Amino acid sequence: MTHIPELHGEHLWLRELRATDLAAFERIHTHRLLTRYLGIDRMDARQAQDAFAQCLAQPYTHPRRRHTLAICAPGADTMVGTMGLLVEDYGRNAMLTGLVLLPDAPVRGHGHEADAF
């Protein structure tokens, strides 16, 4: 198993996804405007649930290439967004990242902090 340690910043923190994050994950992936900027098609609830199950399995893959982390506000354990990292086999250090915050996220305006980790 390949877990990433929790990463704490001044305005937000990142952690591994948990089963309790399904509602927020589903809200993100079924949202008409948010998916427009994710580079993926908008999902229905069932597709979002299936994608969430795949994300929960990421720490158990070897080698781990996908990392989908929950974004939370400091002192809160409620997921308000996701930070994704995909490590590709293109060259030595090829990585793609993605970040999405729910429109009502209390960490709005601080997404850049997640990229700094």
Summary of the structure (lengths in Angstrom):
residues: 117
radius of gyration: 13.7
end to end distance: 21.2
largest distance: 38.5
contacts: 322
relative contact order: 0.23
helix: 34%
strand: 25%
